[in-house]
Amino acid sequence: MGCAAALDDGSIAALPSVHAVVANAEPAEVLRAAGVEVRALHAAPRPAGTKSRALLKIQDGCDEHCTFCATTLARGANRSRPVDDLIEEARALAEHHAEIVLTGVHIGTYGREARTPSLGELLESLIAAVPSVRFRLSSVEATEVDDTLAGLLIEAPRHLAAHLHAPLQSGSNRVLKRMGRHWYTAESYQARIEWLAERLPILGLGADVIAGFPGETDEDHSASIALLRALPFTYLHVFPFSVRPDAAAARLPGQLPPVVIRDRARELRELGQAKAAEYRAHRRGQTADGVVSGRQQGRLEVMTEDYLSVYLDTDQWDGRPRFEVTVN
Ligand code: SF4
């Protein structure tokens, strides 16, 4: 399943050990392919445990054509799920989960294809219908955080986690253009993030960044470093550029030597680690809204609203899925 399956021309399906190829990750389709009878999947009882976070897929596909991405080919155009279906599924998930993460391929475009409610309006409906859980956005473009969404982030911290993962990819407008990222510039990204950060004293802020995109010069890389330094990121996801045969960037001139890509990625990662350590030190000793997210090496892992993991001894836990925690 996943993008490779969606792009399969029959060669994966023809492999002797392959039972079925599922073009996306819909749980019901995966179960059907495995021969499992599927009834009301989202209402299925969930065994007790320490995972209190659930995923709610609100849309699939993307209408953009970033030159490094094969998703549009694999997943097709933007398709948003109806609000009523999502409310019903969120209600069922809330019976067993304290946090619901809204996921999709390009969630900032939710509703755009059908002129139905926007992502912010969807969240207003979800919060009104399921006020007991904390919602979280998986990844959303900075310039697609509209005023409704911003208002919820600022005014409803119990209902919408103060966390944005806003893909940047590059801090150079020249590179953004080559990437096909036409809907923002380094300046518009910076302006939106600064506006939000000024109003959100606690904010988990992450970004995806690509190191060594074809044609990226030393100046372009320096522009990325400067922008990343200037904004209050609390972590970074750094991707050294690698060729995907189905993506247009594979055919762009100016492919960089692997050593340059590796060195730039290392510099970006070091910056991300320094920023994460700085934010953690700032938060240490402060209280946070924690939701149990699992176990790590015998300890309880708790996720804060601003996307920090806090680890507790299990004997410190009274069994509640959501509670106030001190960042350690
Ligand atoms: S990177 Fe994101 S916005 Fe760009 S085409 Fe892929 S899914 Fe769409």
Residues whose N, C-alpha, C, O or C-beta is under 5 A from the ligand:
A	BS01	SF4	C62 E64 H65 C66 C69 T71 V105 H106
